Amino acid sequence: MTEPAQITIRFAPGEGAIGRIVTLVERRGFILRGLSMHEAGDAASMTLDLVPRDASRRLNVLDLQLKRLIGVSSVSIPSGSVQ
């Protein structure tokens, strides 16, 4: 089994925003183990606890793909989670 990881995504809450994020994460080979979300007006942040399906999955690649989604303003990976 590969190591668990954590990633925080800041985005504009809107119709379908959460679904787009979770779908991308799962399609890119990560298993969602936990989620916490905070919303304040027109901004939201979501912290995901992830486990890569296999050793070939990289958080830095997921980071780049998430940043391309509509409404995502930033993605951060804690230093202990970098693969």
C-alpha positions, 0 to 999 in steps of 0.5 A: 500500500502506498502512503496517505497524502493530504491536499488543500484546494481553494475554490469558488463554490458553485454548482458542480464545483465539488463534483468536478474536484472529487471526480478529477481526484478519483479519475487520476488514481487517488482514493478519497479517504476523508474530506473536510470543507469550509465555506465563507461567502464566495470562497471555499476550501476543501482538504482531502485525505487521499491514498494513491491507488498505486505507486505511480500516482503523483501529487504534483501531477494531480496539483497541476490538473486541479489548478486547471479546473474552473473556479479553483484558485489554489492548491497546496500540498503539505511538505510531508505529503509530497511524493 
